[in-house]
Amino acid sequence: MLRSLSALLLLPGLALAQTEPPTVLRARTTLKLVPLTLIDTSTPTLMLGAEYRLLPRLSVALDYGYSIRRQPYRYRYRTDWHCHKLRAELRSYFAEQATQAGFWALEAAYVPQRYTLRSYDQAEYLHYFDPARVRRDVWALGANAGWLWGLGPHWRLELAGGLGARRRSVRYAVQNEHVMSRGGVYEGLFASDETPGTTAWLPQLALRFKVGYALGAAQRR
């Protein structure tokens, strides 16, 4: 009699467990690759990361990248170039389904660069000097929104975009400087600002594409 009563009491819980809809957010930890950073013309890096789910729809993530070249694709005059990328993210999911889910995120990033420079442009003038070691640091804050897709039990793809702002500073010492005319202001319109001692706030437009591999599965709370 007692066993029958216990079985009856357990039936509702078993039924709920069996009817709980599947979700792409089962995994507690997901390892990630950020492939677009490999072809970034300004700061090409190999970037890897991990996401850890704190709650069913709330997670934190950390990405780290390191330069894969001694010169950026775009700024070949920066020699002996080294770059790190650090990105932290707080993410909240919505519209959760079996194979996909939407999300919004807040992120902070730090990108320090170190390289050797021998000249820089300023308006219609070109400044030459002895080789100098440059400290170029970028801090950024942004808000993103995107979508996550599950490809089977483990593989994940995600695409996101967002807006933010970044603070850029350039520091180095100039010795034996020589200034020459470069012929026209328009020639330097698309050049990166290498003027020593400058700090600037700039808008940021972000595009994120990541490939992930989910480890294990977390039970819903």
Residue pairs with C-beta under 8 A, 6 or more apart in sequence:
20 220
21 98
22 98
23 96
23 97
23 98
23 101
23 220
24 96
24 97
24 98
24 99
24 100
24 101
24 148
24 149
24 150
24 156
25 53
25 56
25 57
25 93
25 96
25 101
26 214
26 217
26 218
27 53
27 154
27 214
27 215
27 216
27 217
27 218
28 52
28 53
28 215
28 216
28 217
28 218
29 50
29 51
29 52
29 53
29 214
29 215
29 216
30 50
30 51
30 156
30 212
30 213
30 214
30 215
31 48
31 49
31 50
31 212
31 213
31 215
32 48
32 49
32 50
32 51
32 61
32 63
32 210
32 211
32 212
32 213
33 47
33 48
33 49
33 210
33 211
33 212
34 47
34 48
34 49
34 63
34 65
34 208
34 209
34 210
35 209
35 210
35 211
36 207
36 208
36 209
37 43
37 44
37 45
37 46
37 47
37 65
37 85
38 44
38 45
38 46
38 47
38 68
39 73
40 73
41 72
41 73
41 74
42 72
42 73
42 74
42 75
42 192
43 67
43 72
43 83
43 85
43 111
43 113
44 67
44 68
44 69
44 72
44 73
45 65
45 66
45 67
45 68
45 83
45 84
45 85
46 65
46 66
46 68
47 63
47 64
47 65
47 85
48 63
48 64
48 65
49 61
49 62
49 63
49 64
49 87
49 210
50 61
50 62
51 59
51 60
51 61
51 89
51 91
51 212
52 59
52 60
52 61
53 59
53 218
54 60
55 221
56 218
56 220
56 221
57 92
57 93
57 94
57 96
58 90
58 91
58 92
58 93
59 90
59 91
59 93
60 88
60 89
60 90
60 91
61 87
61 88
61 89
61 91
62 86
62 87
62 88
62 89
63 85
63 86
63 87
63 88
63 89
64 84
64 85
64 86
64 87
65 83
65 84
65 85
66 83
66 84
66 85
67 81
67 82
67 83
67 84
69 81
70 79
70 80
70 81
71 78
71 79
71 81
72 78
72 81
72 83
75 192
77 117
77 118
77 119
78 113
78 115
78 116
78 117
78 134
79 115
79 116
79 117
80 115
80 116
81 113
81 114
81 115
81 116
82 113
82 114
82 115
83 111
83 112
83 113
83 114
84 110
84 111
84 112
85 109
85 110
85 111
86 109
86 110
86 111
87 107
87 108
87 109
88 107
88 108
88 109
89 105
89 106
89 107
90 105
90 106
90 107
91 103
91 104
91 105
92 103
92 104
92 105
93 101
93 102
93 103
93 148
94 101
94 102
94 103
94 104
95 101
95 102
98 150
99 149
99 150
100 147
100 148
100 149
100 150
101 147
101 148
102 145
102 146
102 147
102 148
103 145
103 146
103 147
103 148
103 158
103 160
104 143
104 144
104 145
104 146
105 143
105 144
105 145
105 146
105 160
105 162
106 141
106 142
106 143
106 144
107 140
107 141
107 142
107 143
107 144
107 162
107 164
108 139
108 140
108 141
109 138
109 139
109 140
109 141
109 142
109 166
110 137
110 138
110 139
110 140
111 137
111 138
111 140
112 135
112 136
112 137
112 138
113 134
113 135
113 136
113 137
113 138
114 133
114 134
114 135
114 136
115 133
115 134
115 136
116 131
116 132
116 133
116 134
117 131
117 132
117 134
117 172
117 194
118 128
118 129
118 130
118 131
118 132
119 126
119 127
119 128
119 129
120 126
120 127
120 194
120 195
120 196
121 127
121 182
121 187
121 188
121 191
121 194
122 188
122 195
123 185
123 188
124 181
124 182
124 183
124 184
124 185
124 187
124 188
125 179
125 180
125 181
125 182
126 179
126 180
126 181
126 182
127 174
127 177
127 178
127 179
128 177
128 178
128 179
128 180
129 174
129 175
129 176
129 177
129 178
130 174
130 175
130 176
132 172
132 173
132 174
132 175
132 196
133 172
134 170
134 171
134 172
134 194
135 169
135 170
135 171
135 172
136 168
136 169
136 170
136 171
137 168
137 169
137 171
138 166
138 167
138 168
138 169
139 166
139 167
140 164
140 165
140 166
140 167
140 204
141 164
141 165
141 166
142 162
142 163
142 164
142 165
142 204
142 206
143 162
143 163
143 164
144 160
144 161
144 162
144 206
144 208
145 160
145 161
145 162
146 158
146 159
146 160
146 161
146 208
147 158
147 159
147 160
148 156
148 157
148 158
149 156
149 157
149 158
150 156
150 214
151 157
153 214
154 213
154 214
154 215
155 211
155 212
155 213
155 214
156 210
156 211
156 212
156 213
156 214
157 209
157 210
157 211
157 212
158 208
158 209
158 210
158 212
159 208
159 209
160 206
160 207
160 208
160 209
161 205
161 206
161 207
161 208
162 205
162 206
162 208
163 203
163 204
163 205
163 206
164 203
164 204
164 206
165 201
165 202
165 203
165 204
166 201
166 202
166 203
166 204
167 199
167 200
167 201
167 202
168 193
168 198
168 199
168 200
168 201
168 202
169 198
169 199
170 193
170 194
170 195
170 196
170 197
170 198
170 199
171 196
171 197
172 196
173 196
174 196
182 188
193 200
